[in-house]
């Protein structure tokens, strides 16, 4: 602010000399124009849209990179100094932090990203970033899956199977959904989730119980069967198994 005042006074010298000259005409007009000039200059100086010049962007970028290198938390107020570049650059910063294994910085970037990606069509971007962080930090759970071996009802070799997994007392959104054909081994993994990050690995890491829903359509016998059961994960392994006996199938 002091620098602005000094520059403004310096710029005002020619106007002042003109006004103080005895033979000057229209002094009021010149004074009015000068006053408007000073007000506009002050507005531009104080307006946020002019604060994010190349110098401040460069300094903020250097600071964020330094915080990532030191694996320190990046404050939202610091990050938002990037202005219009805050959203486009955050994925690059996250990849840099994850590449270095600096999860303190990465987690703070995810928190910032949650506030940046607020539109419904942007949520998948945020969920994908969160999943990337989780799978990098817990690589063993990136391939989490459930393998279900079934003793299918008789005359059910030609079949189609619909599997759905939901968290017990959860939001009612499946963490996995899949269709299979002509098999008695049903495998469902993180890749079968409807929302990135809301999947089997998420349930495992949060010690959630899940409910299994299976519909079995036996095409050759024109019979439909269903299976429903609560399943508790073994948290020590990303691959969980389950067996369905033939007498556990119910005709629909």
Secondary structure as a PSIPRED ss2 file (coil, helix, strand):
# PSIPRED VFORMAT (PSIPRED V4.0)

   1 X C   1.000  0.000  0.000
   2 X H   0.000  1.000  0.000
   3 X H   0.000  1.000  0.000
   4 X H   0.000  1.000  0.000
   5 X H   0.000  1.000  0.000
   6 X H   0.000  1.000  0.000
   7 X H   0.000  1.000  0.000
   8 X H   0.000  1.000  0.000
   9 X H   0.000  1.000  0.000
  10 X H   0.000  1.000  0.000
  11 X H   0.000  1.000  0.000
  12 X H   0.000  1.000  0.000
  13 X H   0.000  1.000  0.000
  14 X H   0.000  1.000  0.000
  15 X H   0.000  1.000  0.000
  16 X H   0.000  1.000  0.000
  17 X H   0.000  1.000  0.000
  18 X H   0.000  1.000  0.000
  19 X H   0.000  1.000  0.000
  20 X H   0.000  1.000  0.000
  21 X C   1.000  0.000  0.000
  22 X C   1.000  0.000  0.000
  23 X C   1.000  0.000  0.000
  24 X C   1.000  0.000  0.000
  25 X C   1.000  0.000  0.000
  26 X C   1.000  0.000  0.000
  27 X H   0.000  1.000  0.000
  28 X H   0.000  1.000  0.000
  29 X H   0.000  1.000  0.000
  30 X H   0.000  1.000  0.000
  31 X H   0.000  1.000  0.000
  32 X H   0.000  1.000  0.000
  33 X H   0.000  1.000  0.000
  34 X H   0.000  1.000  0.000
  35 X H   0.000  1.000  0.000
  36 X H   0.000  1.000  0.000
  37 X H   0.000  1.000  0.000
  38 X H   0.000  1.000  0.000
  39 X H   0.000  1.000  0.000
  40 X H   0.000  1.000  0.000
  41 X H   0.000  1.000  0.000
  42 X H   0.000  1.000  0.000
  43 X H   0.000  1.000  0.000
  44 X H   0.000  1.000  0.000
  45 X H   0.000  1.000  0.000
  46 X H   0.000  1.000  0.000
  47 X C   1.000  0.000  0.000
  48 X H   0.000  1.000  0.000
  49 X H   0.000  1.000  0.000
  50 X H   0.000  1.000  0.000
  51 X C   1.000  0.000  0.000
  52 X C   1.000  0.000  0.000
  53 X C   1.000  0.000  0.000
  54 X H   0.000  1.000  0.000
  55 X H   0.000  1.000  0.000
  56 X H   0.000  1.000  0.000
  57 X H   0.000  1.000  0.000
  58 X H   0.000  1.000  0.000
  59 X H   0.000  1.000  0.000
  60 X H   0.000  1.000  0.000
  61 X H   0.000  1.000  0.000
  62 X H   0.000  1.000  0.000
  63 X H   0.000  1.000  0.000
  64 X H   0.000  1.000  0.000
  65 X H   0.000  1.000  0.000
  66 X H   0.000  1.000  0.000
  67 X H   0.000  1.000  0.000
  68 X H   0.000  1.000  0.000
  69 X H   0.000  1.000  0.000
  70 X C   1.000  0.000  0.000
  71 X C   1.000  0.000  0.000
  72 X C   1.000  0.000  0.000
  73 X C   1.000  0.000  0.000
  74 X C   1.000  0.000  0.000
  75 X C   1.000  0.000  0.000
  76 X H   0.000  1.000  0.000
  77 X H   0.000  1.000  0.000
  78 X H   0.000  1.000  0.000
  79 X H   0.000  1.000  0.000
  80 X H   0.000  1.000  0.000
  81 X H   0.000  1.000  0.000
  82 X H   0.000  1.000  0.000
  83 X H   0.000  1.000  0.000
  84 X H   0.000  1.000  0.000
  85 X H   0.000  1.000  0.000
  86 X H   0.000  1.000  0.000
  87 X H   0.000  1.000  0.000
  88 X H   0.000  1.000  0.000
  89 X H   0.000  1.000  0.000
  90 X H   0.000  1.000  0.000
  91 X H   0.000  1.000  0.000
  92 X H   0.000  1.000  0.000
  93 X H   0.000  1.000  0.000
  94 X H   0.000  1.000  0.000
  95 X H   0.000  1.000  0.000
  96 X H   0.000  1.000  0.000
  97 X H   0.000  1.000  0.000
  98 X H   0.000  1.000  0.000
  99 X H   0.000  1.000  0.000
 100 X C   1.000  0.000  0.000
 101 X C   1.000  0.000  0.000
 102 X C   1.000  0.000  0.000
 103 X H   0.000  1.000  0.000
 104 X H   0.000  1.000  0.000
 105 X H   0.000  1.000  0.000
 106 X H   0.000  1.000  0.000
 107 X H   0.000  1.000  0.000
 108 X H   0.000  1.000  0.000
 109 X H   0.000  1.000  0.000
 110 X H   0.000  1.000  0.000
 111 X H   0.000  1.000  0.000
 112 X H   0.000  1.000  0.000
 113 X H   0.000  1.000  0.000
 114 X H   0.000  1.000  0.000
 115 X H   0.000  1.000  0.000
 116 X H   0.000  1.000  0.000
 117 X C   1.000  0.000  0.000
 118 X C   1.000  0.000  0.000
 119 X C   1.000  0.000  0.000
 120 X H   0.000  1.000  0.000
 121 X H   0.000  1.000  0.000
 122 X H   0.000  1.000  0.000
 123 X H   0.000  1.000  0.000
 124 X H   0.000  1.000  0.000
 125 X H   0.000  1.000  0.000
 126 X H   0.000  1.000  0.000
 127 X H   0.000  1.000  0.000
 128 X H   0.000  1.000  0.000
 129 X H   0.000  1.000  0.000
 130 X H   0.000  1.000  0.000
 131 X H   0.000  1.000  0.000
 132 X H   0.000  1.000  0.000
 133 X H   0.000  1.000  0.000
 134 X H   0.000  1.000  0.000
 135 X H   0.000  1.000  0.000
 136 X H   0.000  1.000  0.000
 137 X H   0.000  1.000  0.000
 138 X C   1.000  0.000  0.000
 139 X H   0.000  1.000  0.000
 140 X H   0.000  1.000  0.000
 141 X H   0.000  1.000  0.000
 142 X C   1.000  0.000  0.000
 143 X C   1.000  0.000  0.000
 144 X C   1.000  0.000  0.000
 145 X E   0.000  0.000  1.000
 146 X E   0.000  0.000  1.000
 147 X E   0.000  0.000  1.000
 148 X E   0.000  0.000  1.000
 149 X E   0.000  0.000  1.000
 150 X E   0.000  0.000  1.000
 151 X C   1.000  0.000  0.000
 152 X C   1.000  0.000  0.000
 153 X C   1.000  0.000  0.000
 154 X C   1.000  0.000  0.000
 155 X C   1.000  0.000  0.000
 156 X C   1.000  0.000  0.000
 157 X C   1.000  0.000  0.000
 158 X C   1.000  0.000  0.000
 159 X E   0.000  0.000  1.000
 160 X E   0.000  0.000  1.000
 161 X E   0.000  0.000  1.000
 162 X E   0.000  0.000  1.000
 163 X E   0.000  0.000  1.000
 164 X E   0.000  0.000  1.000
 165 X E   0.000  0.000  1.000
 166 X E   0.000  0.000  1.000
 167 X E   0.000  0.000  1.000
 168 X C   1.000  0.000  0.000
 169 X C   1.000  0.000  0.000
 170 X C   1.000  0.000  0.000
 171 X C   1.000  0.000  0.000
 172 X C   1.000  0.000  0.000
 173 X C   1.000  0.000  0.000
 174 X C   1.000  0.000  0.000
 175 X C   1.000  0.000  0.000
 176 X E   0.000  0.000  1.000
 177 X E   0.000  0.000  1.000
 178 X E   0.000  0.000  1.000
 179 X E   0.000  0.000  1.000
 180 X E   0.000  0.000  1.000
 181 X E   0.000  0.000  1.000
 182 X C   1.000  0.000  0.000
 183 X C   1.000  0.000  0.000
 184 X C   1.000  0.000  0.000
 185 X E   0.000  0.000  1.000
 186 X E   0.000  0.000  1.000
 187 X E   0.000  0.000  1.000
 188 X E   0.000  0.000  1.000
 189 X E   0.000  0.000  1.000
 190 X H   0.000  1.000  0.000
 191 X H   0.000  1.000  0.000
 192 X H   0.000  1.000  0.000
 193 X C   1.000  0.000  0.000
 194 X C   1.000  0.000  0.000
 195 X E   0.000  0.000  1.000
 196 X C   1.000  0.000  0.000
 197 X C   1.000  0.000  0.000
 198 X E   0.000  0.000  1.000
 199 X C   1.000  0.000  0.000
 200 X H   0.000  1.000  0.000
 201 X H   0.000  1.000  0.000
 202 X H   0.000  1.000  0.000
 203 X H   0.000  1.000  0.000
 204 X H   0.000  1.000  0.000
 205 X H   0.000  1.000  0.000
 206 X C   1.000  0.000  0.000
 207 X C   1.000  0.000  0.000
 208 X C   1.000  0.000  0.000
 209 X E   0.000  0.000  1.000
 210 X E   0.000  0.000  1.000
 211 X E   0.000  0.000  1.000
 212 X E   0.000  0.000  1.000
 213 X E   0.000  0.000  1.000
 214 X E   0.000  0.000  1.000
 215 X E   0.000  0.000  1.000
 216 X E   0.000  0.000  1.000
 217 X E   0.000  0.000  1.000
 218 X E   0.000  0.000  1.000
 219 X C   1.000  0.000  0.000
 220 X C   1.000  0.000  0.000
 221 X C   1.000  0.000  0.000
 222 X C   1.000  0.000  0.000
 223 X E   0.000  0.000  1.000
 224 X E   0.000  0.000  1.000
 225 X E   0.000  0.000  1.000
 226 X E   0.000  0.000  1.000
 227 X E   0.000  0.000  1.000
 228 X E   0.000  0.000  1.000
 229 X E   0.000  0.000  1.000
 230 X E   0.000  0.000  1.000
 231 X E   0.000  0.000  1.000
 232 X E   0.000  0.000  1.000
 233 X C   1.000  0.000  0.000
 234 X C   1.000  0.000  0.000
 235 X C   1.000  0.000  0.000
 236 X C   1.000  0.000  0.000
 237 X C   1.000  0.000  0.000
 238 X C   1.000  0.000  0.000
 239 X E   0.000  0.000  1.000
 240 X E   0.000  0.000  1.000
 241 X E   0.000  0.000  1.000
 242 X E   0.000  0.000  1.000
 243 X E   0.000  0.000  1.000
 244 X E   0.000  0.000  1.000
 245 X C   1.000  0.000  0.000
 246 X H   0.000  1.000  0.000
 247 X H   0.000  1.000  0.000
 248 X H   0.000  1.000  0.000
 249 X C   1.000  0.000  0.000
 250 X E   0.000  0.000  1.000
 251 X E   0.000  0.000  1.000
 252 X C   1.000  0.000  0.000
